Amino acid sequence: MIRKIENISKQIEDQIQIKELEVSNIIRDVPPIILILERGFVEMKSLVLSENFKTNSDEIHFFKETKPKLFSKLIYYKKIHNIELNKPVCGFDTIKEYLEKEQENINFFYHKNNDFIQYYRLGKTILDEYYFVRNRREMGLNLESFYFERDPNFSTNYDFKVAKLLANDMLAAYLESELTRLKQREELFDKNSLTNTKHTWTDTKSALVELIYAVHAEQSVNSGNIDLKVLALVFEKIFNIELGDIYRIFLEIRGRKGERTTYLNRLVVALNKRMNDADSR
């Protein structure tokens, strides 16, 4: 059964990895990832309920490592999708307070489950049979309710908490990134360092991201002493465009087959053509 579980897990990972590269709008692009994960868990649950683990070690590994690793992504994507759906549309202070409230929830979870988190992070194993083997409810532990946690045959005392912990690690990084981006945008606009312009970027977002990364890599602005996100904000303001998650777009660029710097190559061709045309006049 372990091999079958590994195959299902790999299929899910491969599918969502492709979808993750396409995420530029969380509200629009994340639901397909959630659907892949939910369908995968239905298949995995059916397998676990129909067959038996050969050893306790196999069962512990599944509920301590395999399931939480994937389940954490389902929790994470559901959470950021919900955050984006309900995020205030304007007002720096309002949005900041909203995101910081989510950070407080994460800190509360860490504080509430501090002993178990230390146990897990330190790689301890002495209580694994109580935490990660099914039908060990004698400890009187309270589980948090979640769709795939309602069936005791597909959950243990603490596999959900591991998944929640891993999801919160990802969510904390996401919130920190959003708050940093919000602060930088506010500072940039407050300084009025750039005049408002009606000029609009008319090429693709990926083309502009290529340019931004190239400028940053070449250290052409402030001798390289500028954060990539700040540089992206500058380009966004100049050209009246919302790029979204530039890191996701960059991952997509890196994943291209053949030529990866398609826009920069086009620029070289276009500039050489203009100079050649000027020479021939």
C-alpha positions in Angstrom: 0.0 0.0 0.0 2.9 2.4 0.7 3.9 2.3 -2.9 0.4 3.1 -4.0 0.2 6.0 -1.6 3.6 7.3 -2.9 2.3 7.1 -6.4 -0.9 9.1 -5.6 1.2 11.6 -3.6 3.6 12.1 -6.5 0.7 12.5 -9.0 -0.8 15.2 -6.8 2.5 17.0 -6.3 3.2 17.0 -10.1 -0.2 18.3 -10.9 -0.2 21.2 -8.4 3.4 22.1 -9.3 2.2 22.8 -12.8 -0.7 24.8 -11.5 1.4 26.8 -9.0 3.5 28.1 -11.9 0.3 29.6 -13.4 -0.8 31.5 -10.3 -0.9 35.2 -10.9 -4.3 35.9 -9.3 -5.1 34.0 -6.2 -8.9 34.3 -6.3 -8.9 33.0 -9.9 -6.0 30.6 -10.0 -6.0 28.8 -6.6 -9.4 27.0 -6.8 -8.1 24.5 -9.4 -5.2 23.6 -7.1 -7.7 23.1 -4.2 -9.8 20.8 -6.4 -6.7 18.7 -7.4 -5.8 18.3 -3.7 -9.3 17.4 -2.6 -9.7 14.8 -5.4 -6.3 13.4 -4.5 -7.3 13.1 -0.8 -10.6 11.3 -1.8 -8.5 8.8 -3.7 -5.9 8.4 -0.9 -8.6 8.1 1.8 -10.3 5.3 -0.2 -7.0 3.4 -0.4 -6.2 3.8 3.3 -9.7 2.6 4.3 -9.6 -0.4 2.0 -6.2 -1.7 2.8 -4.1 -2.1 5.9 -0.7 -0.7 6.8 1.8 -3.6 7.2 3.5 -2.1 10.3 2.9 0.7 12.8 6.0 2.3 11.3 4.3 2.6 7.9 1.2 4.0 9.5 3.2 6.5 11.6 5.1 7.6 8.5 1.9 8.2 6.6 0.2 10.2 9.3 3.3 12.1 10.4 4.9 12.8 7.1 3.0 11.9 3.9 -0.5 13.1 4.7 0.4 16.3 6.6 2.8 17.4 3.8 0.0 17.4 1.2 -2.8 18.3 3.6 -0.9 21.4 4.7 -1.0 22.7 1.1 -4.8 22.2 1.0 -5.2 24.1 4.3 -2.8 26.8 3.0 -4.4 27.4 -0.4 -7.9 27.4 1.1 -6.7 30.0 3.7 -5.0 32.4 1.3 -7.9 32.1 -1.1 -10.3 33.1 1.7 -7.9 35.9 2.8 -7.9 37.4 -0.7 -11.7 37.0 -1.0 -12.3 38.9 2.2 -9.4 41.4 2.1 -10.5 45.1 2.3 -10.2 46.7 -1.1 -8.6 50.0 0.0 -7.0 51.9 2.9 -3.5 51.1 4.0 -4.3 50.9 7.7 -7.4 48.8 7.1 -5.6 46.2 5.0 -2.6 46.2 7.4 -4.9 45.5 10.4 -6.6 42.7 8.5 -3.4 41.0 7.6 -1.9 41.4 11.1 -5.0 39.8 12.6 -4.2 36.7 10.5 -0.7 36.8 12.0 -2.1 36.9 15.5 -4.1 33.8 14.7 -1.0 32.0 13.7 0.8 33.1 16.8 -2.1 31.9 18.9 -1.9 28.5 17.3 1.8 28.3 18.0 1.3 29.3 21.6 -1.6 26.9 22.2 0.3 24.0 20.8 3.8 24.9 21.9 4.7 21.6 23.5 3.6 19.5 20.5 5.3 21.8 18.1 8.6 21.4 20.0 8.1 17.7 20.0 7.6 17.7 16.2 10.3 20.2 15.3 12.9 18.5 17.4 12.2 15.2 15.6 11.2 13.3 18.7 9.5 9.9 18.3 8.7 8.6 21.8 5.0 9.5 21.6 4.5 8.8 17.9 2.3 5.8 18.5 -0.2 8.0 20.4 0.0 10.9 18.0 0.1 9.1 14.7 -1.6 5.7 15.0 -5.3 5.6 14.6 -7.7 4.6 17.4 -5.5 5.9 20.1 -8.0 8.3 21.7 -7.3 7.4 25.3 -5.3 10.6 25.8 -8.4 12.7 25.7 -7.1 15.0 23.0 -9.4 17.5 21.3 -9.2 17.5 17.5 -10.0 20.5 15.4 -12.7 19.8 12.8 -11.9 19.7 9.1 -13.4 18.0 6.2 -10.8 15.1 5.9 -10.5 14.8 9.7 -14.1 13.7 10.5 -13.4 10.0 9.8 -11.3 8.5 12.6 -10.2 5.8 10.2 -8.4 8.5 8.2 -7.1 10.6 11.0 -5.0 10.3 14.2 -4.7 12.4 17.3 -2.3 14.9 15.8 -1.7 14.5 12.0 -4.0 17.5 11.5 -1.9 19.6 13.8 1.2 18.8 11.9 -0.6 19.8 8.7 -1.8 23.0 10.3 1.7 23.7 11.6 3.2 23.3 8.1 0.4 25.4 6.6 0.9 28.1 9.1 4.6 28.2 8.3 3.7 28.9 4.6 1.0 31.3 5.6 3.3 33.3 7.9 5.7 33.8 5.0 2.8 34.8 2.7 1.5 37.4 5.2 4.9 38.8 5.8 5.4 39.2 2.1 2.0 40.9 1.7 2.7 43.3 4.5 6.2 44.1 3.2 4.7 44.8 -0.2 1.9 46.9 1.3 4.4 49.0 3.3 6.7 49.5 0.3 3.8 50.5 -1.9 2.6 53.0 0.7 6.1 54.5 1.1 6.6 54.7 -2.6 3.3 56.5 -3.2 3.7 58.7 -0.1 7.0 60.0 -1.3 5.5 61.0 -4.6 8.9 60.1 -6.1 7.2 59.4 -9.4 4.7 61.5 -11.2 1.5 60.0 -12.2 1.5 59.0 -15.8 -1.0 57.8 -18.4 1.5 55.6 -20.1 0.5 52.0 -20.0 2.5 48.8 -20.5 1.0 47.1 -23.5 3.2 44.0 -23.7 2.7 40.9 -21.5 3.3 40.8 -17.8 6.0 38.1 -18.2 7.8 40.5 -20.6 8.0 43.2 -17.9 9.0 40.7 -15.3 11.9 39.6 -17.5 13.0 43.2 -17.8 12.7 43.9 -14.1 14.7 40.8 -13.1 17.3 41.7 -15.7 17.7 45.2 -14.4 17.9 43.9 -10.9 20.4 41.2 -11.8 22.6 43.8 -13.6 22.3 46.1 -10.6 21.4 49.0 -12.9 19.3 50.9 -10.2 21.0 52.2 -7.1 24.0 50.0 -7.9 21.8 47.0 -7.0 20.8 48.5 -3.6 17.0 48.1 -4.2 14.7 45.3 -3.2 13.3 43.4 -6.1 9.7 44.1 -5.0 10.4 47.8 -4.7 11.8 47.8 -8.2 8.7 46.0 -9.4 6.5 48.6 -7.7 8.4 51.4 -9.5 7.8 49.8 -12.8 4.1 49.2 -11.9 3.7 52.9 -11.1 5.4 54.1 -14.2 3.4 51.9 -16.5 0.1 51.6 -14.7 0.1 47.9 -14.3 -0.6 45.4 -11.5 1.9 42.5 -11.9 0.7 40.4 -9.0 3.1 37.7 -7.8 6.3 38.4 -9.8 7.9 35.3 -8.2 5.4 33.0 -9.7 5.8 34.7 -13.1 9.6 34.3 -12.8 9.2 30.6 -12.0 7.1 30.3 -15.2 9.9 32.0 -17.2 12.5 29.7 -15.7 10.4 26.7 -16.7 10.2 27.7 -20.4 11.6 25.2 -22.9 14.3 26.5 -25.2 14.8 30.3 -25.0 13.8 31.6 -21.6 14.5 35.3 -22.1 12.1 35.7 -25.1 11.3 39.4 -24.4 14.9 40.4 -23.8 15.9 38.6 -27.0 13.2 40.5 -28.9 14.6 43.8 -27.5 18.0 43.0 -28.9 16.6 42.1 -32.3 14.4 45.3 -32.3 17.3 47.6 -31.3 19.7 46.1 -33.8 17.1 46.5 -36.5 16.6 50.2 -35.7 20.3 50.8 -35.7 20.7 49.0 -39.0 17.8 50.9 -40.5 19.4 54.2 -39.3 22.8 53.2 -40.8 21.2 52.5 -44.2 19.6 55.9 -44.5 
